[in-house]
């Protein structure tokens, strides 16, 4: 059963996505959550505290999707699942990703937490690439700079994909999902022996690859 605090967070998430963070008041959230403003402010004295609670959950759980101590094809499966999770998170918290610059510039705390999250995610993805290379899932010719470049790209795309001026929102360009782009990029690194399995894994997750 959802407790009051969690219900408030879920309602705030829904309203932020629907109307935008700046346009939603604590009173609106309280009314939608069927509680009083006094009860809401018992848990969250300011709207920023609600935002922090939403982002803390996102920043804590997402990197954990990259499970440690895996071997063989399970490394690749887990990384593809992280691609899917990135897309789900962007849909669930689109208000944050669309307005990341505005949100972080107004809060030193959120800005710092976002930077830490990006660094943690980068480290996790790079370690996954190194493990995949050791397991023979990547082409032998792939270098450390190439692996760091992919890790950096993953973090970058996960951050800016939905921003208002990003290519994804440009009607003059094809509409690709982040999972499709990440899978296509990673496919360039995958060893010849693993290509068939890789494409099957992508398709099994509903990710279109050429």
C-alpha positions in Angstrom: 0.0 0.0 0.0 1.4 3.4 -1.0 2.1 5.6 2.0 1.4 9.3 2.1 4.9 10.5 1.4 5.3 8.2 -1.6 1.9 9.2 -2.9 2.8 12.8 -2.7 6.0 12.1 -4.7 4.2 10.2 -7.3 1.5 12.9 -7.7 4.2 15.6 -7.9 6.0 13.6 -10.6 2.8 13.3 -12.6 2.0 17.1 -12.3 5.5 18.2 -13.0 5.5 16.2 -16.2 2.1 17.4 -17.3 2.4 21.1 -16.5 6.1 21.8 -15.8 7.9 22.2 -12.5 7.6 26.0 -12.3 3.8 26.0 -12.9 2.9 23.5 -10.1 2.3 24.7 -6.6 2.4 22.7 -3.3 -1.3 23.4 -2.8 -2.0 21.8 -6.2 0.0 18.8 -5.3 -1.7 18.4 -2.0 -5.2 18.6 -3.6 -4.3 16.1 -6.2 -2.9 13.8 -3.6 -6.1 14.1 -1.5 -4.2 15.5 1.5 -3.9 18.9 3.2 -1.1 21.4 2.6 -0.2 21.0 6.3 0.3 17.3 5.8 2.3 17.8 2.6 4.6 20.3 4.3 5.2 17.9 7.1 7.1 15.8 4.6 8.3 18.5 2.2 8.6 22.1 3.4 9.5 23.4 0.0 8.8 22.3 -3.6 12.6 21.9 -4.1 12.6 19.2 -1.4 10.0 17.3 -3.5 12.2 17.6 -6.6 15.2 16.4 -4.6 13.3 13.3 -3.4 12.4 12.5 -7.0 15.9 12.9 -8.3 17.5 11.1 -5.3 15.5 8.0 -6.3 16.5 8.4 -9.9 20.2 9.0 -9.2 20.4 6.2 -6.7 18.7 3.4 -8.6 19.7 4.0 -12.2 23.4 3.2 -11.9 22.5 0.1 -9.9 20.9 -1.4 -13.0 24.5 -2.0 -14.2 25.0 -5.1 -12.1 28.5 -6.0 -11.1 30.4 -9.3 -11.3 28.7 -10.5 -14.5 30.3 -12.7 -17.1 30.0 -13.4 -20.8 26.8 -12.4 -22.6 25.2 -11.4 -19.4 27.4 -8.3 -19.4 25.9 -7.3 -22.7 22.3 -8.1 -21.7 22.6 -5.9 -18.6 24.0 -3.0 -20.5 21.1 -3.1 -23.0 18.7 -3.2 -20.1 20.4 0.0 -18.8 19.7 1.6 -22.2 16.0 0.7 -21.9 16.0 2.0 -18.3 17.4 5.3 -19.5 14.5 5.7 -21.9 12.0 4.7 -19.3 13.4 7.2 -16.8 13.3 10.0 -19.4 9.6 9.2 -20.0 8.8 9.1 -16.3 10.7 12.3 -15.5 10.5 14.2 -18.7 10.1 17.5 -16.9 13.6 17.1 -15.4 15.3 16.1 -18.6 13.6 18.7 -20.7 14.5 21.6 -18.4 17.7 20.3 -16.9 19.7 23.5 -17.3 17.0 25.7 -15.7 16.5 23.3 -12.8 20.2 22.8 -12.0 21.2 26.5 -12.3 18.7 27.4 -9.6 19.9 24.9 -7.1 23.6 24.2 -6.1 22.5 21.0 -4.4 20.7 19.6 -7.4 23.5 20.7 -9.7 26.1 18.9 -7.5 24.0 15.8 -7.2 23.6 15.7 -11.0 27.3 16.0 -11.6 28.0 13.2 -9.1 25.4 11.0 -10.8 26.9 11.6 -14.2 30.4 10.7 -12.9 29.1 7.6 -11.2 27.2 6.5 -14.4 30.3 7.2 -16.6 32.5 5.0 -14.3 29.9 2.2 -14.4 29.6 2.2 -18.2 33.4 2.4 -18.7 33.9 -0.6 -16.3 31.2 -2.5 -18.2 33.0 -1.8 -21.5 36.3 -3.0 -20.1 34.7 -6.2 -18.8 33.1 -6.8 -22.1 36.4 -6.4 -23.9 38.1 -8.9 -21.5 35.2 -11.4 -22.2 35.8 -11.1 -26.0 32.5 -9.4 -26.7 34.2 -6.3 -28.2 36.4 -6.2 -31.3 40.1 -6.8 -30.3 41.0 -3.5 -32.0 38.9 -1.4 -29.7 41.1 1.0 -27.7 40.6 2.6 -24.3 40.0 6.0 -25.8 37.2 4.5 -27.9 35.6 2.9 -24.8 35.9 6.2 -22.8 34.3 8.0 -25.8 31.3 5.6 -25.8 30.9 5.9 -22.0 31.0 9.7 -22.3 28.5 9.6 -25.2 26.1 7.4 -23.1 26.1 9.9 -20.2 25.8 12.8 -22.6 22.8 11.4 -24.5 21.1 10.3 -21.3 21.4 13.9 -20.1 20.4 16.0 -23.1 18.2 13.8 -25.2 14.9 15.4 -24.3 16.0 19.0 -23.9 13.9 21.5 -25.7 16.5 22.4 -28.3 17.9 18.9 -28.7 17.7 17.1 -32.1 15.0 14.7 -30.8 12.6 17.7 -30.7 13.5 18.9 -34.1 10.7 18.1 -36.5 13.0 18.4 -39.5 15.0 15.4 -38.3 14.1 11.7 -38.1 12.6 10.6 -34.7 14.9 8.1 -33.1 14.6 6.7 -29.6 17.7 6.9 -27.4 17.8 3.1 -27.2 18.0 2.9 -31.0 20.9 5.3 -31.2 22.9 3.7 -28.3 22.4 0.2 -29.7 23.6 1.3 -33.1 26.7 3.0 -31.7 27.5 0.0 -29.4 27.1 -2.3 -32.4 30.2 -0.7 -34.0 32.2 -2.0 -31.1 30.8 -5.6 -30.9 33.0 -8.4 -32.1 32.1 -10.3 -35.3 31.4 -13.5 -33.2 28.9 -11.7 -31.0 27.1 -9.7 -33.7 24.2 -12.1 -34.2 23.6 -12.6 -30.5 23.8 -8.8 -30.1 21.2 -8.1 -32.7 18.9 -10.7 -31.2 19.3 -9.2 -27.8 18.4 -5.8 -29.1 15.3 -7.1 -31.0 14.1 -9.0 -27.9 14.0 -5.6 -26.0 12.0 -4.0 -28.8 15.0 -2.0 -30.0 15.2 -1.5 -33.7 18.7 -1.9 -35.2 19.8 -1.8 -38.8 
